[in-house]
Amino acid sequence: MLKTHIDKAKVFVTARFKSEGSVLRESVRAEGVGVETRCEISSAEAPEKIARVVRSAEAGCYVIQTIRRPTKVKSVYALNGASFDPSSYPKR
């Protein structure tokens, strides 16, 4: 580890989302509009050491990295115990 002493750290996260369309018409679309983070750190360490900690924490954050790098999503469905493919049925 980096062996950097941090007296106090607070992280504030604001995520913005939007959705549009209709569930009944099967046109609903949801998306993330943006994520903002603010980190307040108290430490007597040199700023260069704190910068290393911040960069490492962000690089190792699963949520931030999932947002920054498109991630494959695999969905498998079962209906009454049998394999089910919703896309094989026509939309209304």
PyMOL Python script that loads the backbone (N, CA, C, O; Angstrom):
from pymol import cmd

cmd.read_pdbstr("""\
ATOM      1  N   MET A   1       0.816  -1.187   0.000  1.00  0.00           N
ATOM      2  CA  MET A   1       0.000   0.000   0.000  1.00  0.00           C
ATOM      3  C   MET A   1       0.860   1.252   0.000  1.00  0.00           C
ATOM      4  O   MET A   1       2.086   1.174   0.086  1.00  0.00           O
ATOM      5  N   LEU A   2       0.229   2.374  -0.095  1.00  0.00           N
ATOM      6  CA  LEU A   2       0.962   3.628  -0.253  1.00  0.00           C
ATOM      7  C   LEU A   2       1.435   4.233   1.072  1.00  0.00           C
ATOM      8  O   LEU A   2       2.242   5.162   1.060  1.00  0.00           O
ATOM      9  N   LYS A   3       0.959   3.736   2.200  1.00  0.00           N
ATOM     10  CA  LYS A   3       1.376   4.231   3.526  1.00  0.00           C
ATOM     11  C   LYS A   3       1.306   5.751   3.611  1.00  0.00           C
ATOM     12  O   LYS A   3       2.290   6.427   3.912  1.00  0.00           O
ATOM     13  N   THR A   4       0.138   6.253   3.343  1.00  0.00           N
ATOM     14  CA  THR A   4      -0.118   7.692   3.390  1.00  0.00           C
ATOM     15  C   THR A   4      -1.157   7.947   4.469  1.00  0.00           C
ATOM     16  O   THR A   4      -2.229   7.342   4.454  1.00  0.00           O
ATOM     17  N   HIS A   5      -0.853   8.830   5.395  1.00  0.00           N
ATOM     18  CA  HIS A   5      -1.781   9.100   6.491  1.00  0.00           C
ATOM     19  C   HIS A   5      -2.803  10.154   6.071  1.00  0.00           C
ATOM     20  O   HIS A   5      -2.449  11.261   5.665  1.00  0.00           O
ATOM     21  N   ILE A   6      -4.047   9.791   6.176  1.00  0.00           N
ATOM     22  CA  ILE A   6      -5.149  10.714   5.900  1.00  0.00           C
ATOM     23  C   ILE A   6      -5.948  10.845   7.183  1.00  0.00           C
ATOM     24  O   ILE A   6      -6.437   9.853   7.725  1.00  0.00           O
ATOM     25  N   ASP A   7      -6.078  12.070   7.666  1.00  0.00           N
ATOM     26  CA  ASP A   7      -6.815  12.303   8.903  1.00  0.00           C
ATOM     27  C   ASP A   7      -8.323  12.131   8.702  1.00  0.00           C
ATOM     28  O   ASP A   7      -9.014  11.549   9.538  1.00  0.00           O
ATOM     29  N   LYS A   8      -8.807  12.644   7.592  1.00  0.00           N
ATOM     30  CA  LYS A   8     -10.243  12.607   7.349  1.00  0.00           C
ATOM     31  C   LYS A   8     -10.489  12.702   5.848  1.00  0.00           C
ATOM     32  O   LYS A   8      -9.782  13.411   5.132  1.00  0.00           O
ATOM     33  N   ALA A   9     -11.497  11.982   5.388  1.00  0.00           N
ATOM     34  CA  ALA A   9     -11.886  12.078   3.974  1.00  0.00           C
ATOM     35  C   ALA A   9     -13.403  11.939   3.885  1.00  0.00           C
ATOM     36  O   ALA A   9     -14.006  11.075   4.522  1.00  0.00           O
ATOM     37  N   LYS A  10     -13.990  12.797   3.093  1.00  0.00           N
ATOM     38  CA  LYS A  10     -15.422  12.729   2.816  1.00  0.00           C
ATOM     39  C   LYS A  10     -15.589  12.707   1.309  1.00  0.00           C
ATOM     40  O   LYS A  10     -14.939  13.465   0.588  1.00  0.00           O
ATOM     41  N   VAL A  11     -16.464  11.834   0.842  1.00  0.00           N
ATOM     42  CA  VAL A  11     -16.749  11.753  -0.587  1.00  0.00           C
ATOM     43  C   VAL A  11     -18.237  12.005  -0.785  1.00  0.00           C
ATOM     44  O   VAL A  11     -19.081  11.403  -0.120  1.00  0.00           O
ATOM     45  N   PHE A  12     -18.537  12.896  -1.704  1.00  0.00           N
ATOM     46  CA  PHE A  12     -19.919  13.223  -2.047  1.00  0.00           C
ATOM     47  C   PHE A  12     -20.123  12.827  -3.506  1.00  0.00           C
ATOM     48  O   PHE A  12     -19.315  13.172  -4.369  1.00  0.00           O
ATOM     49  N   VAL A  13     -21.194  12.109  -3.773  1.00  0.00           N
ATOM     50  CA  VAL A  13     -21.477  11.639  -5.131  1.00  0.00           C
ATOM     51  C   VAL A  13     -22.867  12.111  -5.530  1.00  0.00           C
ATOM     52  O   VAL A  13     -23.832  11.933  -4.787  1.00  0.00           O
ATOM     53  N   THR A  14     -22.957  12.711  -6.707  1.00  0.00           N
ATOM     54  CA  THR A  14     -24.245  13.094  -7.275  1.00  0.00           C
ATOM     55  C   THR A  14     -24.379  12.387  -8.614  1.00  0.00           C
ATOM     56  O   THR A  14     -23.543  12.555  -9.501  1.00  0.00           O
ATOM     57  N   ALA A  15     -25.429  11.600  -8.755  1.00  0.00           N
ATOM     58  CA  ALA A  15     -25.699  10.902 -10.020  1.00  0.00           C
ATOM     59  C   ALA A  15     -26.981  11.460 -10.601  1.00  0.00           C
ATOM     60  O   ALA A  15     -27.962  11.679  -9.891  1.00  0.00           O
ATOM     61  N   ARG A  16     -26.958  11.684 -11.896  1.00  0.00           N
ATOM     62  CA  ARG A  16     -28.136  12.219 -12.575  1.00  0.00           C
ATOM     63  C   ARG A  16     -28.592  11.212 -13.629  1.00  0.00           C
ATOM     64  O   ARG A  16     -27.792  10.678 -14.398  1.00  0.00           O
ATOM     65  N   PHE A  17     -29.903  10.972 -13.637  1.00  0.00           N
ATOM     66  CA  PHE A  17     -30.504  10.018 -14.560  1.00  0.00           C
ATOM     67  C   PHE A  17     -31.714  10.651 -15.223  1.00  0.00           C
ATOM     68  O   PHE A  17     -32.278  11.623 -14.721  1.00  0.00           O
ATOM     69  N   LYS A  18     -32.099  10.091 -16.345  1.00  0.00           N
ATOM     70  CA  LYS A  18     -33.351  10.514 -16.965  1.00  0.00           C
ATOM     71  C   LYS A  18     -33.988   9.309 -17.630  1.00  0.00           C
ATOM     72  O   LYS A  18     -33.318   8.338 -17.981  1.00  0.00           O
ATOM     73  N   SER A  19     -35.287   9.397 -17.790  1.00  0.00           N
ATOM     74  CA  SER A  19     -35.995   8.371 -18.540  1.00  0.00           C
ATOM     75  C   SER A  19     -37.051   9.063 -19.380  1.00  0.00           C
ATOM     76  O   SER A  19     -37.561  10.123 -19.018  1.00  0.00           O
ATOM     77  N   GLU A  20     -37.365   8.453 -20.495  1.00  0.00           N
ATOM     78  CA  GLU A  20     -38.390   8.988 -21.376  1.00  0.00           C
ATOM     79  C   GLU A  20     -39.081   7.833 -22.072  1.00  0.00           C
ATOM     80  O   GLU A  20     -38.589   6.705 -22.056  1.00  0.00           O
ATOM     81  N   GLY A  21     -40.199   8.111 -22.670  1.00  0.00           N
ATOM     82  CA  GLY A  21     -40.952   7.076 -23.366  1.00  0.00           C
ATOM     83  C   GLY A  21     -42.035   6.505 -22.478  1.00  0.00           C
ATOM     84  O   GLY A  21     -42.358   7.053 -21.425  1.00  0.00           O
ATOM     85  N   SER A  22     -42.593   5.384 -22.929  1.00  0.00           N
ATOM     86  CA  SER A  22     -43.732   4.778 -22.256  1.00  0.00           C
ATOM     87  C   SER A  22     -43.503   3.291 -22.018  1.00  0.00           C
ATOM     88  O   SER A  22     -43.076   2.565 -22.916  1.00  0.00           O
ATOM     89  N   VAL A  23     -43.790   2.853 -20.805  1.00  0.00           N
ATOM     90  CA  VAL A  23     -43.721   1.422 -20.509  1.00  0.00           C
ATOM     91  C   VAL A  23     -44.807   0.696 -21.300  1.00  0.00           C
ATOM     92  O   VAL A  23     -44.562  -0.376 -21.855  1.00  0.00           O
ATOM     93  N   LEU A  24     -45.999   1.272 -21.354  1.00  0.00           N
ATOM     94  CA  LEU A  24     -47.105   0.623 -22.065  1.00  0.00           C
ATOM     95  C   LEU A  24     -46.824   0.479 -23.560  1.00  0.00           C
ATOM     96  O   LEU A  24     -47.217  -0.522 -24.161  1.00  0.00           O
ATOM     97  N   ARG A  25     -46.160   1.446 -24.164  1.00  0.00           N
ATOM     98  CA  ARG A  25     -45.828   1.380 -25.597  1.00  0.00           C
ATOM     99  C   ARG A  25     -44.483   0.697 -25.839  1.00  0.00           C
ATOM    100  O   ARG A  25     -44.039   0.581 -26.981  1.00  0.00           O
ATOM    101  N   GLU A  26     -43.836   0.247 -24.762  1.00  0.00           N
ATOM    102  CA  GLU A  26     -42.514  -0.397 -24.822  1.00  0.00           C
ATOM    103  C   GLU A  26     -41.473   0.500 -25.478  1.00  0.00           C
ATOM    104  O   GLU A  26     -40.604   0.030 -26.212  1.00  0.00           O
ATOM    105  N   SER A  27     -41.572   1.789 -25.205  1.00  0.00           N
ATOM    106  CA  SER A  27     -40.600   2.728 -25.753  1.00  0.00           C
ATOM    107  C   SER A  27     -39.784   3.409 -24.656  1.00  0.00           C
ATOM    108  O   SER A  27     -39.057   4.366 -24.922  1.00  0.00           O
ATOM    109  N   VAL A  28     -39.906   2.916 -23.429  1.00  0.00           N
ATOM    110  CA  VAL A  28     -39.200   3.539 -22.309  1.00  0.00           C
ATOM    111  C   VAL A  28     -37.688   3.369 -22.487  1.00  0.00           C
ATOM    112  O   VAL A  28     -37.204   2.308 -22.879  1.00  0.00           O
ATOM    113  N   ARG A  29     -36.968   4.436 -22.189  1.00  0.00           N
ATOM    114  CA  ARG A  29     -35.511   4.437 -22.257  1.00  0.00           C
ATOM    115  C   ARG A  29     -34.994   5.184 -21.036  1.00  0.00           C
ATOM    116  O   ARG A  29     -35.418   6.304 -20.752  1.00  0.00           O
ATOM    117  N   ALA A  30     -34.089   4.561 -20.330  1.00  0.00           N
ATOM    118  CA  ALA A  30     -33.458   5.198 -19.173  1.00  0.00           C
ATOM    119  C   ALA A  30     -31.969   5.341 -19.469  1.00  0.00           C
ATOM    120  O   ALA A  30     -31.374   4.500 -20.143  1.00  0.00           O
ATOM    121  N   GLU A  31     -31.379   6.414 -18.956  1.00  0.00           N
ATOM    122  CA  GLU A  31     -29.950   6.592 -19.162  1.00  0.00           C
ATOM    123  C   GLU A  31     -29.356   7.434 -18.043  1.00  0.00           C
ATOM    124  O   GLU A  31     -30.039   8.234 -17.404  1.00  0.00           O
ATOM    125  N   GLY A  32     -28.082   7.232 -17.833  1.00  0.00           N
ATOM    126  CA  GLY A  32     -27.353   8.078 -16.911  1.00  0.00           C
ATOM    127  C   GLY A  32     -26.929   9.335 -17.634  1.00  0.00           C
ATOM    128  O   GLY A  32     -26.392   9.266 -18.740  1.00  0.00           O
ATOM    129  N   VAL A  33     -27.161  10.480 -17.026  1.00  0.00           N
ATOM    130  CA  VAL A  33     -26.807  11.756 -17.633  1.00  0.00           C
ATOM    131  C   VAL A  33     -25.416  12.190 -17.177  1.00  0.00           C
ATOM    132  O   VAL A  33     -24.689  12.844 -17.926  1.00  0.00           O
ATOM    133  N   GLY A  34     -25.051  11.828 -15.963  1.00  0.00           N
ATOM    134  CA  GLY A  34     -23.725  12.190 -15.471  1.00  0.00           C
ATOM    135  C   GLY A  34     -23.546  11.848 -14.013  1.00  0.00           C
ATOM    136  O   GLY A  34     -24.515  11.671 -13.274  1.00  0.00           O
ATOM    137  N   VAL A  35     -22.307  11.758 -13.613  1.00  0.00           N
ATOM    138  CA  VAL A  35     -21.951  11.498 -12.219  1.00  0.00           C
ATOM    139  C   VAL A  35     -20.891  12.513 -11.822  1.00  0.00           C
ATOM    140  O   VAL A  35     -19.912  12.720 -12.540  1.00  0.00           O
ATOM    141  N   GLU A  36     -21.092  13.137 -10.682  1.00  0.00           N
ATOM    142  CA  GLU A  36     -20.117  14.089 -10.148  1.00  0.00           C
ATOM    143  C   GLU A  36     -19.662  13.594  -8.787  1.00  0.00           C
ATOM    144  O   GLU A  36     -20.476  13.167  -7.968  1.00  0.00           O
ATOM    145  N   THR A  37     -18.362  13.651  -8.550  1.00  0.00           N
ATOM    146  CA  THR A  37     -17.832  13.303  -7.232  1.00  0.00           C
ATOM    147  C   THR A  37     -17.048  14.494  -6.692  1.00  0.00           C
ATOM    148  O   THR A  37     -16.422  15.247  -7.438  1.00  0.00           O
ATOM    149  N   ARG A  38     -17.105  14.635  -5.376  1.00  0.00           N
ATOM    150  CA  ARG A  38     -16.308  15.653  -4.691  1.00  0.00           C
ATOM    151  C   ARG A  38     -15.687  14.978  -3.481  1.00  0.00           C
ATOM    152  O   ARG A  38     -16.387  14.351  -2.686  1.00  0.00           O
ATOM    153  N   CYS A  39     -14.389  15.105  -3.343  1.00  0.00           N
ATOM    154  CA  CYS A  39     -13.688  14.463  -2.237  1.00  0.00           C
ATOM    155  C   CYS A  39     -12.953  15.533  -1.435  1.00  0.00           C
ATOM    156  O   CYS A  39     -12.142  16.283  -1.979  1.00  0.00           O
ATOM    157  N   GLU A  40     -13.245  15.596  -0.137  1.00  0.00           N
ATOM    158  CA  GLU A  40     -12.599  16.545   0.764  1.00  0.00           C
ATOM    159  C   GLU A  40     -11.661  15.757   1.676  1.00  0.00           C
ATOM    160  O   GLU A  40     -12.094  14.878   2.421  1.00  0.00           O
ATOM    161  N   ILE A  41     -10.392  16.079   1.608  1.00  0.00           N
ATOM    162  CA  ILE A  41      -9.364  15.324   2.332  1.00  0.00           C
ATOM    163  C   ILE A  41      -8.645  16.248   3.311  1.00  0.00           C
ATOM    164  O   ILE A  41      -8.318  17.390   2.988  1.00  0.00           O
ATOM    165  N   SER A  42      -8.406  15.724   4.515  1.00  0.00           N
ATOM    166  CA  SER A  42      -7.565  16.422   5.504  1.00  0.00           C
ATOM    167  C   SER A  42      -6.354  15.543   5.765  1.00  0.00           C
ATOM    168  O   SER A  42      -6.486  14.387   6.169  1.00  0.00           O
ATOM    169  N   SER A  43      -5.158  16.109   5.528  1.00  0.00           N
ATOM    170  CA  SER A  43      -3.931  15.347   5.724  1.00  0.00           C
ATOM    171  C   SER A  43      -2.740  16.284   5.776  1.00  0.00           C
ATOM    172  O   SER A  43      -2.722  17.315   5.103  1.00  0.00           O
ATOM    173  N   ALA A  44      -1.754  15.929   6.569  1.00  0.00           N
ATOM    174  CA  ALA A  44      -0.508  16.697   6.620  1.00  0.00           C
ATOM    175  C   ALA A  44       0.503  16.185   5.602  1.00  0.00           C
ATOM    176  O   ALA A  44       1.593  16.740   5.473  1.00  0.00           O
ATOM    177  N   GLU A  45       0.146  15.134   4.885  1.00  0.00           N
ATOM    178  CA  GLU A  45       1.043  14.555   3.874  1.00  0.00           C
ATOM    179  C   GLU A  45       1.259  15.523   2.718  1.00  0.00           C
ATOM    180  O   GLU A  45       0.469  16.444   2.509  1.00  0.00           O
ATOM    181  N   ALA A  46       2.318  15.309   1.983  1.00  0.00           N
ATOM    182  CA  ALA A  46       2.619  16.120   0.798  1.00  0.00           C
ATOM    183  C   ALA A  46       1.522  15.919  -0.256  1.00  0.00           C
ATOM    184  O   ALA A  46       1.022  14.807  -0.424  1.00  0.00           O
ATOM    185  N   PRO A  47       1.154  16.977  -0.955  1.00  0.00           N
ATOM    186  CA  PRO A  47       0.117  16.850  -1.988  1.00  0.00           C
ATOM    187  C   PRO A  47       0.413  15.753  -3.014  1.00  0.00           C
ATOM    188  O   PRO A  47      -0.506  15.116  -3.528  1.00  0.00           O
ATOM    189  N   GLU A  48       1.701  15.536  -3.312  1.00  0.00           N
ATOM    190  CA  GLU A  48       2.071  14.495  -4.277  1.00  0.00           C
ATOM    191  C   GLU A  48       1.642  13.104  -3.793  1.00  0.00           C
ATOM    192  O   GLU A  48       1.214  12.268  -4.589  1.00  0.00           O
ATOM    193  N   LYS A  49       1.760  12.866  -2.483  1.00  0.00           N
ATOM    194  CA  LYS A  49       1.353  11.571  -1.926  1.00  0.00           C
ATOM    195  C   LYS A  49      -0.170  11.426  -1.956  1.00  0.00           C
ATOM    196  O   LYS A  49      -0.692  10.353  -2.259  1.00  0.00           O
ATOM    197  N   ILE A  50      -0.869  12.502  -1.642  1.00  0.00           N
ATOM    198  CA  ILE A  50      -2.333  12.460  -1.666  1.00  0.00           C
ATOM    199  C   ILE A  50      -2.817  12.246  -3.098  1.00  0.00           C
ATOM    200  O   ILE A  50      -3.786  11.521  -3.324  1.00  0.00           O
ATOM    201  N   ALA A  51      -2.152  12.871  -4.059  1.00  0.00           N
ATOM    202  CA  ALA A  51      -2.526  12.698  -5.463  1.00  0.00           C
ATOM    203  C   ALA A  51      -2.410  11.227  -5.872  1.00  0.00           C
ATOM    204  O   ALA A  51      -3.260  10.720  -6.604  1.00  0.00           O
ATOM    205  N   ARG A  52      -1.370  10.545  -5.406  1.00  0.00           N
ATOM    206  CA  ARG A  52      -1.213   9.107  -5.709  1.00  0.00           C
ATOM    207  C   ARG A  52      -2.368   8.305  -5.121  1.00  0.00           C
ATOM    208  O   ARG A  52      -2.909   7.413  -5.774  1.00  0.00           O
ATOM    209  N   VAL A  53      -2.740   8.624  -3.897  1.00  0.00           N
ATOM    210  CA  VAL A  53      -3.850   7.913  -3.254  1.00  0.00           C
ATOM    211  C   VAL A  53      -5.148   8.132  -4.029  1.00  0.00           C
ATOM    212  O   VAL A  53      -5.888   7.184  -4.291  1.00  0.00           O
ATOM    213  N   VAL A  54      -5.417   9.383  -4.391  1.00  0.00           N
ATOM    214  CA  VAL A  54      -6.649   9.707  -5.115  1.00  0.00           C
ATOM    215  C   VAL A  54      -6.683   8.990  -6.465  1.00  0.00           C
ATOM    216  O   VAL A  54      -7.696   8.393  -6.830  1.00  0.00           O
ATOM    217  N   ARG A  55      -5.577   9.051  -7.202  1.00  0.00           N
ATOM    218  CA  ARG A  55      -5.531   8.380  -8.510  1.00  0.00           C
ATOM    219  C   ARG A  55      -5.726   6.868  -8.369  1.00  0.00           C
ATOM    220  O   ARG A  55      -6.449   6.257  -9.156  1.00  0.00           O
ATOM    221  N   SER A  56      -5.089   6.275  -7.379  1.00  0.00           N
ATOM    222  CA  SER A  56      -5.221   4.830  -7.169  1.00  0.00           C
ATOM    223  C   SER A  56      -6.638   4.450  -6.760  1.00  0.00           C
ATOM    224  O   SER A  56      -7.176   3.444  -7.224  1.00  0.00           O
ATOM    225  N   ALA A  57      -7.236   5.252  -5.897  1.00  0.00           N
ATOM    226  CA  ALA A  57      -8.603   4.964  -5.449  1.00  0.00           C
ATOM    227  C   ALA A  57      -9.576   5.032  -6.618  1.00  0.00           C
ATOM    228  O   ALA A  57     -10.462   4.187  -6.747  1.00  0.00           O
ATOM    229  N   GLU A  58      -9.412   6.030  -7.461  1.00  0.00           N
ATOM    230  CA  GLU A  58     -10.309   6.175  -8.600  1.00  0.00           C
ATOM    231  C   GLU A  58     -10.085   5.056  -9.623  1.00  0.00           C
ATOM    232  O   GLU A  58     -11.041   4.530 -10.194  1.00  0.00           O
ATOM    233  N   ALA A  59      -8.842   4.703  -9.846  1.00  0.00           N
ATOM    234  CA  ALA A  59      -8.534   3.631 -10.801  1.00  0.00           C
ATOM    235  C   ALA A  59      -9.048   2.277 -10.306  1.00  0.00           C
ATOM    236  O   ALA A  59      -9.355   1.397 -11.110  1.00  0.00           O
ATOM    237  N   GLY A  60      -9.141   2.112  -8.987  1.00  0.00           N
ATOM    238  CA  GLY A  60      -9.606   0.855  -8.415  1.00  0.00           C
ATOM    239  C   GLY A  60     -11.080   0.843  -8.061  1.00  0.00           C
ATOM    240  O   GLY A  60     -11.564  -0.127  -7.478  1.00  0.00           O
ATOM    241  N   CYS A  61     -11.804   1.900  -8.401  1.00  0.00           N
ATOM    242  CA  CYS A  61     -13.231   1.976  -8.072  1.00  0.00           C
ATOM    243  C   CYS A  61     -14.049   1.287  -9.160  1.00  0.00           C
ATOM    244  O   CYS A  61     -14.051   1.725 -10.311  1.00  0.00           O
ATOM    245  N   TYR A  62     -14.734   0.225  -8.803  1.00  0.00           N
ATOM    246  CA  TYR A  62     -15.522  -0.537  -9.774  1.00  0.00           C
ATOM    247  C   TYR A  62     -16.614   0.304 -10.422  1.00  0.00           C
ATOM    248  O   TYR A  62     -16.863   0.185 -11.621  1.00  0.00           O
ATOM    249  N   VAL A  63     -17.255   1.141  -9.644  1.00  0.00           N
ATOM    250  CA  VAL A  63     -18.361   1.935 -10.184  1.00  0.00           C
ATOM    251  C   VAL A  63     -17.853   2.949 -11.210  1.00  0.00           C
ATOM    252  O   VAL A  63     -18.389   3.035 -12.315  1.00  0.00           O
ATOM    253  N   ILE A  64     -16.834   3.707 -10.852  1.00  0.00           N
ATOM    254  CA  ILE A  64     -16.307   4.706 -11.780  1.00  0.00           C
ATOM    255  C   ILE A  64     -15.788   4.038 -13.055  1.00  0.00           C
ATOM    256  O   ILE A  64     -16.048   4.517 -14.159  1.00  0.00           O
ATOM    257  N   GLN A  65     -15.068   2.953 -12.906  1.00  0.00           N
ATOM    258  CA  GLN A  65     -14.506   2.292 -14.083  1.00  0.00           C
ATOM    259  C   GLN A  65     -15.586   1.647 -14.953  1.00  0.00           C
ATOM    260  O   GLN A  65     -15.433   1.584 -16.173  1.00  0.00           O
ATOM    261  N   THR A  66     -16.664   1.171 -14.350  1.00  0.00           N
ATOM    262  CA  THR A  66     -17.771   0.616 -15.130  1.00  0.00           C
ATOM    263  C   THR A  66     -18.443   1.704 -15.961  1.00  0.00           C
ATOM    264  O   THR A  66     -18.855   1.456 -17.095  1.00  0.00           O
ATOM    265  N   ILE A  67     -18.555   2.894 -15.409  1.00  0.00           N
ATOM    266  CA  ILE A  67     -19.160   4.007 -16.136  1.00  0.00           C
ATOM    267  C   ILE A  67     -18.229   4.492 -17.250  1.00  0.00           C
ATOM    268  O   ILE A  67     -18.679   4.761 -18.363  1.00  0.00           O
ATOM    269  N   ARG A  68     -16.958   4.601 -16.956  1.00  0.00           N
ATOM    270  CA  ARG A  68     -16.006   5.123 -17.943  1.00  0.00           C
ATOM    271  C   ARG A  68     -15.732   4.164 -19.088  1.00  0.00           C
ATOM    272  O   ARG A  68     -15.463   4.594 -20.209  1.00  0.00           O
ATOM    273  N   ARG A  69     -15.798   2.869 -18.813  1.00  0.00           N
ATOM    274  CA  ARG A  69     -15.513   1.877 -19.844  1.00  0.00           C
ATOM    275  C   ARG A  69     -16.782   1.065 -20.084  1.00  0.00           C
ATOM    276  O   ARG A  69     -17.286   0.418 -19.166  1.00  0.00           O
ATOM    277  N   PRO A  70     -17.296   1.094 -21.303  1.00  0.00           N
ATOM    278  CA  PRO A  70     -18.519   0.323 -21.562  1.00  0.00           C
ATOM    279  C   PRO A  70     -18.343  -1.130 -21.107  1.00  0.00           C
ATOM    280  O   PRO A  70     -17.314  -1.757 -21.355  1.00  0.00           O
ATOM    281  N   THR A  71     -19.357  -1.634 -20.450  1.00  0.00           N
ATOM    282  CA  THR A  71     -19.309  -2.966 -19.878  1.00  0.00           C
ATOM    283  C   THR A  71     -20.376  -3.842 -20.514  1.00  0.00           C
ATOM    284  O   THR A  71     -21.531  -3.434 -20.637  1.00  0.00           O
ATOM    285  N   LYS A  72     -19.991  -5.031 -20.911  1.00  0.00           N
ATOM    286  CA  LYS A  72     -20.956  -5.966 -21.483  1.00  0.00           C
ATOM    287  C   LYS A  72     -21.935  -6.411 -20.403  1.00  0.00           C
ATOM    288  O   LYS A  72     -21.559  -6.638 -19.253  1.00  0.00           O
ATOM    289  N   VAL A  73     -23.182  -6.528 -20.798  1.00  0.00           N
ATOM    290  CA  VAL A  73     -24.215  -7.022 -19.888  1.00  0.00           C
ATOM    291  C   VAL A  73     -24.833  -8.247 -20.539  1.00  0.00           C
ATOM    292  O   VAL A  73     -25.287  -8.186 -21.681  1.00  0.00           O
ATOM    293  N   LYS A  74     -24.852  -9.343 -19.825  1.00  0.00           N
ATOM    294  CA  LYS A  74     -25.459 -10.567 -20.323  1.00  0.00           C
ATOM    295  C   LYS A  74     -26.689 -10.845 -19.472  1.00  0.00           C
ATOM    296  O   LYS A  74     -26.605 -10.924 -18.247  1.00  0.00           O
ATOM    297  N   SER A  75     -27.826 -10.990 -20.130  1.00  0.00           N
ATOM    298  CA  SER A  75     -29.071 -11.265 -19.413  1.00  0.00           C
ATOM    299  C   SER A  75     -29.598 -12.636 -19.830  1.00  0.00           C
ATOM    300  O   SER A  75     -29.645 -12.958 -21.018  1.00  0.00           O
ATOM    301  N   VAL A  76     -29.989 -13.429 -18.855  1.00  0.00           N
ATOM    302  CA  VAL A  76     -30.586 -14.746 -19.092  1.00  0.00           C
ATOM    303  C   VAL A  76     -31.925 -14.754 -18.377  1.00  0.00           C
ATOM    304  O   VAL A  76     -32.019 -14.348 -17.219  1.00  0.00           O
ATOM    305  N   TYR A  77     -32.970 -15.220 -19.070  1.00  0.00           N
ATOM    306  CA  TYR A  77     -34.313 -15.216 -18.505  1.00  0.00           C
ATOM    307  C   TYR A  77     -34.862 -16.639 -18.421  1.00  0.00           C
ATOM    308  O   TYR A  77     -34.560 -17.498 -19.249  1.00  0.00           O
ATOM    309  N   ALA A  78     -35.674 -16.853 -17.394  1.00  0.00           N
ATOM    310  CA  ALA A  78     -36.405 -18.110 -17.251  1.00  0.00           C
ATOM    311  C   ALA A  78     -37.849 -17.761 -16.929  1.00  0.00           C
ATOM    312  O   ALA A  78     -38.122 -16.835 -16.165  1.00  0.00           O
ATOM    313  N   LEU A  79     -38.753 -18.503 -17.512  1.00  0.00           N
ATOM    314  CA  LEU A  79     -40.184 -18.339 -17.249  1.00  0.00           C
ATOM    315  C   LEU A  79     -40.731 -19.695 -16.830  1.00  0.00           C
ATOM    316  O   LEU A  79     -40.688 -20.659 -17.594  1.00  0.00           O
ATOM    317  N   ASN A  80     -41.241 -19.756 -15.616  1.00  0.00           N
ATOM    318  CA  ASN A  80     -41.765 -21.014 -15.060  1.00  0.00           C
ATOM    319  C   ASN A  80     -40.749 -22.140 -15.161  1.00  0.00           C
ATOM    320  O   ASN A  80     -41.097 -23.284 -15.453  1.00  0.00           O
ATOM    321  N   GLY A  81     -39.502 -21.804 -14.917  1.00  0.00           N
ATOM    322  CA  GLY A  81     -38.442 -22.802 -14.893  1.00  0.00           C
ATOM    323  C   GLY A  81     -37.835 -23.131 -16.245  1.00  0.00           C
ATOM    324  O   GLY A  81     -36.870 -23.892 -16.305  1.00  0.00           O
ATOM    325  N   ALA A  82     -38.360 -22.589 -17.323  1.00  0.00           N
ATOM    326  CA  ALA A  82     -37.844 -22.883 -18.661  1.00  0.00           C
ATOM    327  C   ALA A  82     -37.151 -21.653 -19.240  1.00  0.00           C
ATOM    328  O   ALA A  82     -37.489 -20.520 -18.900  1.00  0.00           O
ATOM    329  N   SER A  83     -36.201 -21.886 -20.097  1.00  0.00           N
ATOM    330  CA  SER A  83     -35.504 -20.804 -20.774  1.00  0.00           C
ATOM    331  C   SER A  83     -36.509 -19.927 -21.512  1.00  0.00           C
ATOM    332  O   SER A  83     -37.477 -20.422 -22.087  1.00  0.00           O
ATOM    333  N   PHE A  84     -36.267 -18.620 -21.489  1.00  0.00           N
ATOM    334  CA  PHE A  84     -37.234 -17.674 -22.038  1.00  0.00           C
ATOM    335  C   PHE A  84     -36.484 -16.555 -22.747  1.00  0.00           C
ATOM    336  O   PHE A  84     -35.536 -15.990 -22.201  1.00  0.00           O
ATOM    337  N   ASP A  85     -36.916 -16.233 -23.979  1.00  0.00           N
ATOM    338  CA  ASP A  85     -36.301 -15.158 -24.745  1.00  0.00           C
ATOM    339  C   ASP A  85     -37.355 -14.099 -25.059  1.00  0.00           C
ATOM    340  O   ASP A  85     -38.135 -14.264 -25.997  1.00  0.00           O
ATOM    341  N   PRO A  86     -37.389 -13.005 -24.278  1.00  0.00           N
ATOM    342  CA  PRO A  86     -38.420 -11.989 -24.497  1.00  0.00           C
ATOM    343  C   PRO A  86     -38.354 -11.360 -25.891  1.00  0.00           C
ATOM    344  O   PRO A  86     -39.377 -10.907 -26.405  1.00  0.00           O
ATOM    345  N   SER A  87     -37.190 -11.325 -26.499  1.00  0.00           N
ATOM    346  CA  SER A  87     -37.077 -10.687 -27.823  1.00  0.00           C
ATOM    347  C   SER A  87     -37.708 -11.515 -28.936  1.00  0.00           C
ATOM    348  O   SER A  87     -37.869 -11.024 -30.054  1.00  0.00           O
ATOM    349  N   SER A  88     -38.065 -12.757 -28.648  1.00  0.00           N
ATOM    350  CA  SER A  88     -38.689 -13.589 -29.694  1.00  0.00           C
ATOM    351  C   SER A  88     -40.189 -13.336 -29.792  1.00  0.00           C
ATOM    352  O   SER A  88     -40.856 -13.922 -30.644  1.00  0.00           O
ATOM    353  N   TYR A  89     -40.723 -12.481 -28.942  1.00  0.00           N
ATOM    354  CA  TYR A  89     -42.148 -12.141 -28.978  1.00  0.00           C
ATOM    355  C   TYR A  89     -42.306 -10.725 -29.513  1.00  0.00           C
ATOM    356  O   TYR A  89     -41.514  -9.845 -29.175  1.00  0.00           O
ATOM    357  N   PRO A  90     -43.320 -10.495 -30.345  1.00  0.00           N
ATOM    358  CA  PRO A  90     -43.495  -9.157 -30.936  1.00  0.00           C
ATOM    359  C   PRO A  90     -43.908  -8.129 -29.882  1.00  0.00           C
ATOM    360  O   PRO A  90     -44.581  -8.435 -28.898  1.00  0.00           O
ATOM    361  N   LYS A  91     -43.476  -6.911 -30.136  1.00  0.00           N
ATOM    362  CA  LYS A  91     -43.916  -5.800 -29.295  1.00  0.00           C
ATOM    363  C   LYS A  91     -45.342  -5.474 -29.650  1.00  0.00           C
ATOM    364  O   LYS A  91     -45.798  -5.756 -30.758  1.00  0.00           O
ATOM    365  N   ARG A  92     -46.050  -4.877 -28.705  1.00  0.00           N
ATOM    366  CA  ARG A  92     -47.451  -4.514 -28.926  1.00  0.00           C
ATOM    367  C   ARG A  92     -47.575  -3.386 -29.904  1.00  0.00           C
ATOM    368  O   ARG A  92     -48.686  -2.952 -30.207  1.00  0.00           O
TER     369      ARG A  92
END
""", "prot")
cmd.dss("prot")
cmd.show_as("cartoon", "prot")
cmd.util.cbc("prot")
cmd.orient("prot")
